[in-house]
Amino acid sequence: MPAGYKPPKFDIFDGTGNPHAHLRAYCEKLVGVGRNEKLLMKLFIRSLTGETLTWYTRQDPRNWRTWHDMAEDFMNHFRFNTEITLDRFALVNLQKIPSESFQEYARQWRSEAARAQPPLDDNELTMYFIRAQEGIYFEKMMGMTVQKFLELVKMGDFLEEGIKFGKV
């Protein structure tokens, strides 16, 4: 690395999400290095974790003569993230994990719903989110089909608090 160069803090890619978006964000952070492909390649490992880091360390760097070669291998390996689209049935089956808060669950569910094809309109978003609920959450939200997603999340938080304090 050039003397005095301090690499930026990178967004980390863990194998979930869009690999193309990760590559774009990574290159944006390194816009100041210009066409220094060796530096682009050398620093890329700092933007990886988990499955992607394992993939990277198992590669033979001699197969990558250019940044383009490495980026293409990366895209080819993680492209499935963008090719697999969630359908409505899969959204209904996304359940809350006991260790996560309702807010965390709703955020994750909404993130997954954004990937559905064709995209959900506001009414469908509400309807499928309600269908994904269980027990008291489903019972209380059933009558909220005309509400916006945010109102459902507020109700879920309210129910979660009630359960936590033994009121529900």
C-alpha atoms as an extended CHARMM CRD file, in Angstrom:
* protein
*
       168  EXT
         1         1  MET       CA              0.0000000000        0.0000000000        0.0000000000  PROA      1               0.0000000000
         2         2  PRO       CA              1.2110000000        3.5340000000       -0.6330000000  PROA      2               0.0000000000
         3         3  ALA       CA              2.9990000000        5.1810000000        2.3030000000  PROA      3               0.0000000000
         4         4  GLY       CA              0.5690000000        6.9780000000        4.5950000000  PROA      4               0.0000000000
         5         5  TYR       CA             -2.5000000000        5.4100000000        2.9710000000  PROA      5               0.0000000000
         6         6  LYS       CA             -5.3310000000        4.7050000000        5.4020000000  PROA      6               0.0000000000
         7         7  PRO       CA             -7.9940000000        2.3910000000        3.9920000000  PROA      7               0.0000000000
         8         8  PRO       CA            -11.6030000000        3.4410000000        4.5530000000  PROA      8               0.0000000000
         9         9  LYS       CA            -14.0630000000        1.5330000000        6.7260000000  PROA      9               0.0000000000
        10        10  PHE       CA            -15.8640000000       -0.8460000000        4.3870000000  PROA      10              0.0000000000
        11        11  ASP       CA            -19.4050000000       -2.1280000000        4.4260000000  PROA      11              0.0000000000
        12        12  ILE       CA            -19.1800000000       -5.8330000000        5.2000000000  PROA      12              0.0000000000
        13        13  PHE       CA            -20.6800000000       -8.5120000000        2.9590000000  PROA      13              0.0000000000
        14        14  ASP       CA            -21.6210000000      -11.7980000000        4.6420000000  PROA      14              0.0000000000
        15        15  GLY       CA            -22.9930000000      -13.7000000000        1.6690000000  PROA      15              0.0000000000
        16        16  THR       CA            -26.5510000000      -12.4540000000        1.9960000000  PROA      16              0.0000000000
        17        17  GLY       CA            -27.7640000000       -9.5240000000        0.0060000000  PROA      17              0.0000000000
        18        18  ASN       CA            -26.8230000000       -8.2630000000       -3.4060000000  PROA      18              0.0000000000
        19        19  PRO       CA            -23.1770000000       -8.9300000000       -4.3940000000  PROA      19              0.0000000000
        20        20  HSD       CA            -23.3650000000       -6.3720000000       -7.1940000000  PROA      20              0.0000000000
        21        21  ALA       CA            -24.4470000000       -3.6750000000       -4.7480000000  PROA      21              0.0000000000
        22        22  HSD       CA            -21.5600000000       -4.6800000000       -2.4630000000  PROA      22              0.0000000000
        23        23  LEU       CA            -19.0390000000       -4.3500000000       -5.2940000000  PROA      23              0.0000000000
        24        24  ARG       CA            -20.4060000000       -0.9190000000       -6.2100000000  PROA      24              0.0000000000
        25        25  ALA       CA            -20.2590000000        0.2940000000       -2.6170000000  PROA      25              0.0000000000
        26        26  TYR       CA            -16.7510000000       -1.1220000000       -2.2340000000  PROA      26              0.0000000000
        27        27  CYS       CA            -15.5000000000        0.6450000000       -5.3690000000  PROA      27              0.0000000000
        28        28  GLU       CA            -17.1690000000        3.8890000000       -4.2930000000  PROA      28              0.0000000000
        29        29  LYS       CA            -15.1970000000        3.7830000000       -1.0270000000  PROA      29              0.0000000000
        30        30  LEU       CA            -11.9890000000        3.3770000000       -3.0260000000  PROA      30              0.0000000000
        31        31  VAL       CA            -12.6790000000        5.9870000000       -5.6630000000  PROA      31              0.0000000000
        32        32  GLY       CA             -9.4690000000        7.7930000000       -4.6230000000  PROA      32              0.0000000000
        33        33  VAL       CA             -7.1990000000        4.8840000000       -5.6020000000  PROA      33              0.0000000000
        34        34  GLY       CA             -8.1060000000        5.2440000000       -9.2630000000  PROA      34              0.0000000000
        35        35  ARG       CA             -7.0430000000        2.3410000000      -11.4260000000  PROA      35              0.0000000000
        36        36  ASN       CA             -4.7690000000        0.7050000000       -8.8730000000  PROA      36              0.0000000000
        37        37  GLU       CA             -6.1680000000       -2.7950000000       -9.3550000000  PROA      37              0.0000000000
        38        38  LYS       CA             -3.6600000000       -4.4210000000       -7.0180000000  PROA      38              0.0000000000
        39        39  LEU       CA             -4.8700000000       -2.1970000000       -4.1760000000  PROA      39              0.0000000000
        40        40  LEU       CA             -8.5160000000       -2.9020000000       -5.0410000000  PROA      40              0.0000000000
        41        41  MET       CA             -7.7780000000       -6.6240000000       -4.9100000000  PROA      41              0.0000000000
        42        42  LYS       CA             -5.6390000000       -6.4580000000       -1.7730000000  PROA      42              0.0000000000
        43        43  LEU       CA             -8.2160000000       -4.5560000000        0.2820000000  PROA      43              0.0000000000
        44        44  PHE       CA            -11.2530000000       -6.5430000000       -0.8560000000  PROA      44              0.0000000000
        45        45  ILE       CA            -10.8000000000       -9.1390000000        1.8990000000  PROA      45              0.0000000000
        46        46  ARG       CA            -11.4750000000       -6.3790000000        4.4650000000  PROA      46              0.0000000000
        47        47  SER       CA            -15.0390000000       -6.0930000000        3.1730000000  PROA      47              0.0000000000
        48        48  LEU       CA            -15.8900000000       -9.7610000000        3.6710000000  PROA      48              0.0000000000
        49        49  THR       CA            -17.0400000000      -11.8810000000        6.5830000000  PROA      49              0.0000000000
        50        50  GLY       CA            -18.5010000000      -15.3130000000        7.2310000000  PROA      50              0.0000000000
        51        51  GLU       CA            -19.2870000000      -17.3410000000        4.1270000000  PROA      51              0.0000000000
        52        52  THR       CA            -17.7650000000      -14.7690000000        1.7820000000  PROA      52              0.0000000000
        53        53  LEU       CA            -14.5070000000      -14.6390000000        3.7050000000  PROA      53              0.0000000000
        54        54  THR       CA            -14.3360000000      -18.4430000000        3.6240000000  PROA      54              0.0000000000
        55        55  TRP       CA            -14.9610000000      -18.4000000000       -0.1290000000  PROA      55              0.0000000000
        56        56  TYR       CA            -12.2590000000      -15.7700000000       -0.6690000000  PROA      56              0.0000000000
        57        57  THR       CA             -9.5940000000      -17.5770000000        1.3590000000  PROA      57              0.0000000000
        58        58  ARG       CA            -10.2080000000      -20.8010000000       -0.5880000000  PROA      58              0.0000000000
        59        59  GLN       CA             -9.4820000000      -19.1440000000       -3.9230000000  PROA      59              0.0000000000
        60        60  ASP       CA             -6.1660000000      -19.2840000000       -5.7220000000  PROA      60              0.0000000000
        61        61  PRO       CA             -5.1970000000      -15.6220000000       -6.2070000000  PROA      61              0.0000000000
        62        62  ARG       CA             -3.0680000000      -16.5960000000       -9.2110000000  PROA      62              0.0000000000
        63        63  ASN       CA             -6.3520000000      -17.0920000000      -11.0860000000  PROA      63              0.0000000000
        64        64  TRP       CA             -7.0810000000      -13.3750000000      -10.7120000000  PROA      64              0.0000000000
        65        65  ARG       CA             -4.8200000000      -11.3370000000      -12.9340000000  PROA      65              0.0000000000
        66        66  THR       CA             -7.0900000000       -8.2790000000      -12.7890000000  PROA      66              0.0000000000
        67        67  TRP       CA             -9.7040000000       -6.7400000000      -10.5200000000  PROA      67              0.0000000000
        68        68  HSD       CA            -12.2750000000       -7.6240000000      -13.1530000000  PROA      68              0.0000000000
        69        69  ASP       CA            -11.3410000000      -11.3390000000      -12.8880000000  PROA      69              0.0000000000
        70        70  MET       CA            -11.7840000000      -11.3010000000       -9.1190000000  PROA      70              0.0000000000
        71        71  ALA       CA            -15.0230000000       -9.2930000000       -9.2160000000  PROA      71              0.0000000000
        72        72  GLU       CA            -16.4440000000      -11.6130000000      -11.8680000000  PROA      72              0.0000000000
        73        73  ASP       CA            -15.6500000000      -14.7220000000       -9.7820000000  PROA      73              0.0000000000
        74        74  PHE       CA            -17.2270000000      -13.0450000000       -6.7500000000  PROA      74              0.0000000000
        75        75  MET       CA            -20.3760000000      -12.1730000000       -8.7090000000  PROA      75              0.0000000000
        76        76  ASN       CA            -20.6470000000      -15.6340000000      -10.2140000000  PROA      76              0.0000000000
        77        77  HSD       CA            -20.3780000000      -17.2970000000       -6.8240000000  PROA      77              0.0000000000
        78        78  PHE       CA            -22.8670000000      -15.0500000000       -4.9820000000  PROA      78              0.0000000000
        79        79  ARG       CA            -25.2070000000      -14.2010000000       -7.8800000000  PROA      79              0.0000000000
        80        80  PHE       CA            -27.7940000000      -16.6630000000       -6.5610000000  PROA      80              0.0000000000
        81        81  ASN       CA            -28.7210000000      -14.0290000000       -3.9470000000  PROA      81              0.0000000000
        82        82  THR       CA            -30.1970000000      -11.8620000000       -6.6730000000  PROA      82              0.0000000000
        83        83  GLU       CA            -31.6650000000      -14.7020000000       -8.7280000000  PROA      83              0.0000000000
        84        84  ILE       CA            -33.7120000000      -16.2580000000       -5.9570000000  PROA      84              0.0000000000
        85        85  THR       CA            -36.8500000000      -14.2370000000       -5.4860000000  PROA      85              0.0000000000
        86        86  LEU       CA            -39.2690000000      -14.6900000000       -2.6430000000  PROA      86              0.0000000000
        87        87  ASP       CA            -42.8300000000      -15.4670000000       -3.5050000000  PROA      87              0.0000000000
        88        88  ARG       CA            -45.8770000000      -14.6570000000       -1.3840000000  PROA      88              0.0000000000
        89        89  PHE       CA            -46.0170000000      -18.1490000000        0.1100000000  PROA      89              0.0000000000
        90        90  ALA       CA            -42.4460000000      -17.8190000000        1.4180000000  PROA      90              0.0000000000
        91        91  LEU       CA            -43.2980000000      -14.4570000000        3.0280000000  PROA      91              0.0000000000
        92        92  VAL       CA            -46.2080000000      -15.9540000000        4.9380000000  PROA      92              0.0000000000
        93        93  ASN       CA            -43.8440000000      -18.5800000000        6.3100000000  PROA      93              0.0000000000
        94        94  LEU       CA            -41.2490000000      -16.1130000000        7.6330000000  PROA      94              0.0000000000
        95        95  GLN       CA            -41.7490000000      -16.5670000000       11.3660000000  PROA      95              0.0000000000
        96        96  LYS       CA            -40.4490000000      -14.5360000000       14.2800000000  PROA      96              0.0000000000
        97        97  ILE       CA            -37.5100000000      -16.1540000000       16.0670000000  PROA      97              0.0000000000
        98        98  PRO       CA            -38.1130000000      -16.2590000000       19.8430000000  PROA      98              0.0000000000
        99        99  SER       CA            -34.8420000000      -14.4340000000       20.5610000000  PROA      99              0.0000000000
       100       100  GLU       CA            -35.6480000000      -11.4200000000       18.3700000000  PROA      100             0.0000000000
       101       101  SER       CA            -37.8440000000       -8.4740000000       19.2360000000  PROA      101             0.0000000000
       102       102  PHE       CA            -40.9610000000       -7.7540000000       17.2310000000  PROA      102             0.0000000000
       103       103  GLN       CA            -39.2060000000       -4.6640000000       15.7970000000  PROA      103             0.0000000000
       104       104  GLU       CA            -36.2730000000       -6.7740000000       14.5890000000  PROA      104             0.0000000000
       105       105  TYR       CA            -38.6180000000       -9.3530000000       13.1200000000  PROA      105             0.0000000000
       106       106  ALA       CA            -40.7320000000       -6.7320000000       11.3360000000  PROA      106             0.0000000000
       107       107  ARG       CA            -37.6240000000       -5.0520000000        9.9210000000  PROA      107             0.0000000000
       108       108  GLN       CA            -36.2950000000       -8.3880000000        8.6410000000  PROA      108             0.0000000000
       109       109  TRP       CA            -39.6890000000       -9.3950000000        7.2520000000  PROA      109             0.0000000000
       110       110  ARG       CA            -40.0310000000       -6.0450000000        5.4510000000  PROA      110             0.0000000000
       111       111  SER       CA            -36.5470000000       -6.3860000000        4.0230000000  PROA      111             0.0000000000
       112       112  GLU       CA            -37.4040000000       -9.8160000000        2.6430000000  PROA      112             0.0000000000
       113       113  ALA       CA            -40.7580000000       -8.5630000000        1.3320000000  PROA      113             0.0000000000
       114       114  ALA       CA            -38.9130000000       -5.8910000000       -0.6650000000  PROA      114             0.0000000000
       115       115  ARG       CA            -37.2880000000       -8.7010000000       -2.6660000000  PROA      115             0.0000000000
       116       116  ALA       CA            -40.6000000000      -10.3220000000       -3.6510000000  PROA      116             0.0000000000
       117       117  GLN       CA            -41.4120000000      -10.4550000000       -7.3530000000  PROA      117             0.0000000000
       118       118  PRO       CA            -43.6430000000       -8.9950000000       -8.5440000000  PROA      118             0.0000000000
       119       119  PRO       CA            -43.3740000000       -6.2610000000       -5.9020000000  PROA      119             0.0000000000
       120       120  LEU       CA            -46.0520000000       -6.0690000000       -3.2130000000  PROA      120             0.0000000000
       121       121  ASP       CA            -48.3430000000       -3.0790000000       -3.0780000000  PROA      121             0.0000000000
       122       122  ASP       CA            -49.2310000000       -1.5900000000        0.3470000000  PROA      122             0.0000000000
       123       123  ASN       CA            -52.3990000000       -3.6830000000        0.7330000000  PROA      123             0.0000000000
       124       124  GLU       CA            -50.5790000000       -6.9190000000       -0.0730000000  PROA      124             0.0000000000
       125       125  LEU       CA            -47.7650000000       -5.9850000000        2.2980000000  PROA      125             0.0000000000
       126       126  THR       CA            -50.2640000000       -5.6340000000        5.1320000000  PROA      126             0.0000000000
       127       127  MET       CA            -52.1890000000       -8.7680000000        4.2180000000  PROA      127             0.0000000000
       128       128  TYR       CA            -49.1270000000      -11.0480000000        3.9610000000  PROA      128             0.0000000000
       129       129  PHE       CA            -47.5490000000       -9.6450000000        7.1140000000  PROA      129             0.0000000000
       130       130  ILE       CA            -50.7330000000      -10.4070000000        9.0610000000  PROA      130             0.0000000000
       131       131  ARG       CA            -50.8450000000      -13.9190000000        7.5870000000  PROA      131             0.0000000000
       132       132  ALA       CA            -47.2470000000      -14.4720000000        8.7620000000  PROA      132             0.0000000000
       133       133  GLN       CA            -48.2490000000      -13.8430000000       12.3990000000  PROA      133             0.0000000000
       134       134  GLU       CA            -49.1160000000      -16.5010000000       14.9420000000  PROA      134             0.0000000000
       135       135  GLY       CA            -51.2620000000      -16.6900000000       18.0480000000  PROA      135             0.0000000000
       136       136  ILE       CA            -52.3170000000      -13.4580000000       19.7120000000  PROA      136             0.0000000000
       137       137  TYR       CA            -50.4290000000      -11.3970000000       17.1190000000  PROA      137             0.0000000000
       138       138  PHE       CA            -52.5360000000      -12.8990000000       14.3280000000  PROA      138             0.0000000000
       139       139  GLU       CA            -55.7660000000      -12.5750000000       16.3340000000  PROA      139             0.0000000000
       140       140  LYS       CA            -55.2580000000       -8.8930000000       17.1390000000  PROA      140             0.0000000000
       141       141  MET       CA            -53.9620000000       -7.8950000000       13.7070000000  PROA      141             0.0000000000
       142       142  MET       CA            -56.6820000000       -9.7310000000       11.7850000000  PROA      142             0.0000000000
       143       143  GLY       CA            -58.9540000000       -6.7110000000       12.0540000000  PROA      143             0.0000000000
       144       144  MET       CA            -56.2200000000       -4.3460000000       10.8740000000  PROA      144             0.0000000000
       145       145  THR       CA            -56.1740000000       -5.2720000000        7.1890000000  PROA      145             0.0000000000
       146       146  VAL       CA            -56.8010000000       -1.6670000000        6.1350000000  PROA      146             0.0000000000
       147       147  GLN       CA            -53.8940000000       -0.3390000000        8.2120000000  PROA      147             0.0000000000
       148       148  LYS       CA            -50.4250000000        0.5350000000        6.9600000000  PROA      148             0.0000000000
       149       149  PHE       CA            -47.4570000000       -1.7000000000        7.7440000000  PROA      149             0.0000000000
       150       150  LEU       CA            -46.1480000000        0.7710000000       10.3420000000  PROA      150             0.0000000000
       151       151  GLU       CA            -49.4060000000        0.4900000000       12.3100000000  PROA      151             0.0000000000
       152       152  LEU       CA            -49.0530000000       -3.3040000000       12.3610000000  PROA      152             0.0000000000
       153       153  VAL       CA            -45.5360000000       -2.9650000000       13.7330000000  PROA      153             0.0000000000
       154       154  LYS       CA            -46.7880000000       -0.6120000000       16.4420000000  PROA      154             0.0000000000
       155       155  MET       CA            -49.4860000000       -3.1480000000       17.3640000000  PROA      155             0.0000000000
       156       156  GLY       CA            -46.8890000000       -5.9330000000       17.4520000000  PROA      156             0.0000000000
       157       157  ASP       CA            -44.7000000000       -3.8560000000       19.7860000000  PROA      157             0.0000000000
       158       158  PHE       CA            -47.7060000000       -3.1590000000       22.0090000000  PROA      158             0.0000000000
       159       159  LEU       CA            -48.5840000000       -6.8670000000       22.1570000000  PROA      159             0.0000000000
       160       160  GLU       CA            -44.9760000000       -7.8290000000       22.8390000000  PROA      160             0.0000000000
       161       161  GLU       CA            -44.8650000000       -5.4110000000       25.7570000000  PROA      161             0.0000000000
       162       162  GLY       CA            -48.1670000000       -6.7580000000       27.0830000000  PROA      162             0.0000000000
       163       163  ILE       CA            -46.8710000000      -10.3240000000       26.9120000000  PROA      163             0.0000000000
       164       164  LYS       CA            -43.6150000000       -9.3300000000       28.5780000000  PROA      164             0.0000000000
       165       165  PHE       CA            -45.4260000000       -7.7950000000       31.5510000000  PROA      165             0.0000000000
       166       166  GLY       CA            -48.0270000000      -10.5630000000       31.7950000000  PROA      166             0.0000000000
       167       167  LYS       CA            -50.9600000000       -8.4100000000       30.7010000000  PROA      167             0.0000000000
       168       168  VAL       CA            -51.6940000000      -10.4400000000       27.5600000000  PROA      168             0.0000000000
